[in-house]
Amino acid sequence: MIALDLQPYSLVDNVGFNRLLAYLKPQYSLPPPAYFSRTAIPGMYEDVKHVIIAHLQEAESGVVHFTSGIWMSSQTREYLTLTAHWVTFEPSARPHCEDHHCSALLDVSQVDCDCSGGSIQEQQECWWEAWVTSSGLQVGITVTDNPSIGKMLNEGARSSVPCFSHTVNLIVSEAIKSQRMVQNLLRTARKICERVQRSPKAKLAELQREYGLPPHHVLQDRLLQQKRAVNALSVECDFRELLSCDQWEVMQSMCHTLTPFAAASREMSAHVSTLSQVIPMIHILSRRVEMLFQETTGIDAMLRALREAMVSRLSASLHDPRYVLATLLDPRYKASLFSEEEAEQYKQDLVRELETLDPTSEPAPVPNGCEPGSPPRDCAGEESFRALMAKLKKSERGGRPKVPEDVVLAYLEEEVLEHSCDPLAYWSLKRATWPGLSALAVRFLGCPPSIVPSERLFSTPPENGSFGQSRLLMEHFEKLIFLKVNLPLICLQY
């Protein structure tokens, strides 16, 4: 409870807690707080740390990727975080048995607000040595939303890419700020939402029933949906802020424009998202923006700014070798998004990458088939998965190609898979046929495109304010947050 709920050690001295425990287990005597702070929590930390290290050893291809950033607590303290991401095909190393993606918080450390980039780099190198390189593993790509950290890593010969979700947020923010009318409309909409929240709940509920609308009182995300009720309430309660018909139409255009960006951010922030989805998503958003010029009204300046921001912030990713190879090695895309000239060039790049792999490091073949503990699939997904297995078995009867160029060509000649398929499940099945190419694919597909899944680990502080220094000794904070995050990830098995 102390670790999972970030409770202070003094919890064991609380009268109410002791009364509850006495009722449930009268013969049990709680140790003093000093036992938990000096023995129990440090011992649990070491045990969980050993479990995480053991799971890291199961990383396919021996490569571990990372997300890193600066997180600010409710007490305005800044913490440098490092979260590991890796792929494993071994069920024993996947406690949840849901997919092949694994992650764990490795370390969190308080940093000064004015700390230099050199000190952050030194801290990260120390963490990598302790967790990764000392065990013979390789440091892969680090995803971050902090430009300073990204620049520092790239200058220090470490591979770093920006968080895609954070980049999308910056693009949208730039577009909104480019058109004053849009900013004014958003300001007015926020004021209306505030007035609605302060208005009598019974009156709003009555209007919602009258117009057949869902009963929502907080309207920030549902203002358009509640348009009729809001207009009626504005008149009855004499709101100073009112929206005209033209303004409602512009707001509809704004929501229509921003919806695909919100959807893209959500998709790229999923636990199973990979670096290979970045280039396809850029193409989708670019085409969508061009279509929006014909589908919206009153926001042309915003759309032009949106298009320009996408070019300035995302165009480099379209030719970045890390994104290109990740896309090429994703059986859902392969070379389908590249021109013939680009596809030929990238195919040769892939061949060269494959040639640099040490053949002795290729993973051992595994039999094809549905792995134990695979997640349930819908009927369509199950049929496509079985069809994929049948194709793989058929292709394997012809023998295993040996030359890297032949391997790449054989892979690219196969049909592109459905978007709902799991690319790592595909490469798990393909290890017996193309062990080298499978190992190379894992090196790229194991990297997430966003740090949002890691941010979620720190976004739910307890309501009772137990992050505060008065309730939780800060010298124990790093160990407690490490346990809070990782204990559920290993199903409390340590």
N, C-alpha and C positions, 0 to 999 in steps of 0.2 A: 504493500500500500504506500509506503514512504517513497519508493522509487517510481511506481506507475502513476501515482497521483501527485508527485512532487510535494509531499507533505513534510513539514518540519519534524525533526527528531523529537521535539517536545510533545508530539502527538501521543506518545505512549504514557505521558503524564496527565493527559486530559481526563477530567472526571467522567464526562459522558462516555468516552471511549472505554474507560476501565469498567464502568457499570455495564456497558453492553457486553464486553468480554466476560465479565463475571457471570452474567446471565447465561451466555452461550456455553462457557467452559469454566465453571467455578474453580476447578482444581489447577488451572493454568496461571502461572505468575509471570508477568511481563518483565523482561530485563530493563534496566535503566536506559535512558537516551544515549549515554556514552557507549554502551555496547553496540548500538546500531551505527553510530558515527565512526567508531574506531575499529569495529570488527565485522559486523554483518554487511554493511554497504561496501566497504573496500573489498571484502572477500567475494561478494556477489559480482562486483565489477571485474575482478580478475577472472572469475569463472566464465562470465559472459564473453570477456575479451578472448579467452582461449577458444571458445566455441566459434566466434566470428573468424578468428585466424584459421581455424580448421576448415570452415566453409570457404574462405578465400582460396585455399589450396585446391579446391575443386573447380576453379575458374577455367573454362575452356580456353585453350591456346595460351594460358598463363598470362592473360591480359586483364587488367582491372581499370575501368574508367571511373571518373569522379565528377561530382558536382560540388562546387565550392562557392561560398558567398559570405557576406557580412550580414548577420542577423542581429536585430535590435530587440532587446527584451522590453517588457513593460516598464522597467526601471531605467530606460534609456541607456542601458549598457550595451556595448557592441561586442559581438562574438564572431570569431572566424570559425566556420564549420567546414568539415570535409566528409562527404558521404561517398561510399564506394558502390559501384554498379558492375556486376559481372554476369556472365552467362554460364550455366551449368546444365549438362544433359544427364547428370546423375540424380535420380530421385532421392537418394539419401541426403543430398546436400540441399534439397528443396523441401523444407518442412511443410509448406502449404500445398505443394504439388499442384499448383495452378498453372504455372507457365515456367519458362526457362530463365526468366529474369530474376536476379537476386540483388539485394541492396542492403546496406548496413551503415549506420552512422559510425565513423571511425573516431572522430575527435571533435571537440568544441573547446575553444579557448577564448577568454576575454582579451580584447585588444583595445589599445588606446585610440581615441578618436583621431589623434594626429599621428598615428604610427606610420612609418615609412613602408614603401613597397618592399624594400629589402628585408625588413623584419618579417613581413607576411610570407615572403618567399622562403626565408630561412625556416619559419615554422612549418610550412607545408612540406619542405624537403625533409625535415625531421620526422614528420608523420609518415611520409612515403617510405623512408628508411625503416621505421619501426614496424609498419604494417605490411609493406609490399616487397620492396627490393631485397630486404634481408632474408626473405623467404624464397627468393628466386623468381618472383613474379615481376611483370613489367607494368610500368605506369603508362596508361593509355591516354585518352583524351579527357581534358577537364572542361566541363561546361560551367559557365559562370554568367551572372547578370551584372557583375562588377567590372566595368571597363579597365580599371586600374589593375585588377588581378589578372585579367586576360592579357593585357599588354605586358605585364611583368612575366607571366609564364611563357609567352611567345618569345620574348627577348632572352629568356633563360633556357632556350632550347627545349621547352616543354610544349606539347600540343594543346591548344585551347581554342574553343569555339564559343560564341555568344549564345545565351539562352534564347531560343526561338520565340517563346511566349513573351519574354520581356521586350524583344525587338518588335513584335507585333504591337504591343502596348505603346511603345514609343512612336511607331508609325501612325497609329490611330490618334494619339495625342497631338502630334504635329499637324495632322489633317484638321482636327477640330479647331485648333488655335489659328488656323489659316483664314477662317471665315468668321468675322465678328458677329454676323447674324446668327450663326450656329451657336456661338458661345452665349449670346444673349438669350437665345431660346432655351438652352440647357439651364441657364441661371433661373429663368422664369419657371421652368418645369420643376426645379428643385424647391423653389419657394412654394409652389402649389402643393407639392407633396408634403411639405412641412405644415402647411395650413390644414390639409386634409387630416394629418395625424393629430393635430390639436383640436379638430372639430369633433362633435359628438359622434361616438361610434355607432350609436343606435340609428342616427339619421343616415349615415353612410350605408349601414347594413340594409336599411329600408329601401334606399335607392337601388342598391345592388339586387335586391330581390325583385324590385319592380321591373328592372331592365334585364333580368335573367343573367346577371354577371356573377362570377365566382366571388365568394366573401373574403376579400383581402383588405386589410387596413393599411399595411405598409405598401406604398405604390411605386417606389422608385423604379422597379423593373416591370411594372404593369400599368403604367400610366395610359398608354394607348388602349390597352384592353379595357380599362375602366373609364374611357373617354366620356360616355354618356352620363355615368354617375358623377364624375368629377365636374362636368359642365353644370349639371343640375345643382350640385352641392355648392359650386362657386356662386351661383345666382342666389340661392336661398341664404347662404351665410355671408353674402356680400364680400367676396374675396376681392382684394385690390388687383391681384394678378389674374388675368384672364387670357386665354389663348383664342385667337381668331381661327376661322376655317382654314385660311392659308397657312397659319403656323402649325395647325394640326397636320396639314398635308406635308409640310416640310419635315415635321417630326417623324411622320411615317417614312419618308424617304431616308432620313438619318438611320432609323432602326433597320430599314431594309439594307442599307449600305453596311452597317456595322455587324449585322448578324453573321455573315460568313467569316469575319475576322474573329468573332467570339467563338464560333464553332471550331475554327482552325486552332485557336489557342487551347481549347478544351481537348481536342484530339491529340495535339502534340504534347499535352501535359499528362496523358494517360500513362499508367505504370508500364505498359508494354510498348510504348512508342519508341521508335529508333531513329537514328540519324538519317536513315534512308528515306524518311518521309518528308524531309525538308524541301528538296528540289520539286517533288510532285506538288507539295502544298504551295510553293511559290508560283508555280504555273497555274494552279487553280485560282488563287487569289488575283493574279494578274489578269486572267481572262474575265473573272467576275467583275473587276473594276471597270474594264472596258464596256461590259454589258450594262453597268449601272448608269452610264451616261444617257442611255435610252430609257431606263426604267425609273428614273427619279426626277424630281423637280426642285429647283431652288438651291441646290447644293453643288453646282458645277465647280466652284472654286475649291470646295472641300475635296471633291473627287480628283481634281488636278493635283492638289497637294498630296493626296493619298497615293496617287500614281508616282509622283516624284519621290516621295519618301520611301516607297517600296524599291524603286530603282537604286537610290543612294544607299539603302541599308541592306538590301537582299541580293542585288545583282552579283556581287562577288561570290556568294555562296553557290551560284549556278555553275561556276567553273572551279570551285575549290576541290582539290583531289579527294579530300576526305568525304565530302558529300557525294561526289561523283561516283567513287568506288562503292560507297555504301548503297547508293541507288542501283548501281549495276549489279551488286551482289544480292539485292532483294528480289526474289523470284516473282514478286508481284509487279515489278516495274522493268527490271533489266535495262535494255537500251531503248525502250519504247518512247522515252521523253527526249531523246537526243536526235539530232540530224544524222544523216548517213555518214557525213564526214566526222562529226563528233564521235559517233558510235565506234567507228573504226579506230580513231585515235585512243579512245578510252579502253577499247578492247586490248590494244597493245600495251597500254599502261597496266591493265589488269594482269596480263601475261607476265610483264616484268615484275610486278609485285609477287606473283605466285612463284616465279623463279628464285626470288630472294629468300623464300622460306626454307628452313632447314628440314629436309625430309625426315630426319630422325625425330623431329618434334611433332609429327603428325599424330593425331589421336587414333587410338585403336578402333577398328571397325566394330559396329554393333549391328545386330540383326534388325531388319526392317520390321515394322509392325507398330501397333498402337501401344504406347508406353504405359506402364502402370501409373495410375493416379492422374491420367490426362483429364482435363476439365470436360464437363458435359457440353455437347454441342447440339445445336438445333438440327433438324432433319437435313436441311440444305447443306449446312456445314459438315455434317457427318458424311453425306454422299460425296461432297467434293474432296473430303479428306481421304475416303476410301478410294476414290478415283485416282487421287495423287499417288497413293501407295501402289496401286496397280500399275500406273505408268512407271514408277520407279523400279518395280520388280522387273517389268518388261525390258526397260532400258539396261538393267544390270546384267541380263543374260548374255549380252554381247561382249562382256569382258570390261575391264577397267582401263581407260586410256592412261597413258603414262606421261606423254609430252604435255607440258603446261599449255601450249597453244591448243592442242587437241582437247584438253579438259575444258578450257574456257569456251571453245567453239561448241562442244557438246552441250555445255550448260546453257549457252545463249540460244541454241537451236530448239530447246524445249519450250513448250507453250508457257506463256505468262500466267501465273496463278491469279485466282480471284482476290480482291482486296481483303476479304474477310479471313483469308488463310494466314497462319502464323509462319513467318519466314524462318524462325528458329526451329520450328517443328520440321520444316522442309529440310534444313541443313542437318538436323539430327538424323533424319532418315538417309541423307546422302553421304554421311561420313564413310560408309563402307565403299562407296563408289569413287568419291573424290575427296579423300581425307585432307589433302593440302588446301583445296579450294574451300572446303567446309571450315577449316581452321582460319583461313583468311576472312571468310564471311563473318565469323563470330567476332573477329577483331573490330569490325566496323558496326555490325548490327547490335552489339552489346552496349553501345553508347547511347544514352538518352539525349533527345534534342532540347530538353527543357529542365530547369532546376525546380519547377513547381512541385513535383512529387516530394522533393526533399524539403521545400519550404513548408509544405503542409504539416510536416512533423513538428514544426515550431510555431504553428499558427493558432494553437488552441490552449492558451494558458488557463489555468484553473480560475474559476469565478471568484474564489476566495482570496486571490491575490498572493498565493503562496510563492510566487516568483520574487516577492519583495525581500529585501535583506533582513527585515525584522522577523520574518518567519522562516527563512531558509538561509543557512550560513553559506556565503558565496564560495568559500573554498571547497565546498562539496558539490557545487552546482554542476560542474562538468561531469562528474561521475554519475550524478542522479539523472541528468538529461540523457546521458549515454544509455543508462539502464531503461529509462522511460521509453526511448525510441526503439531499442534493440530487443528488449524482452518479448514484445508481441511478435516481432519478426522471426524469432526463433521459437515461437510457441511456448515460451516460458520453460524451455528445455535446456538446462545448463547444469 
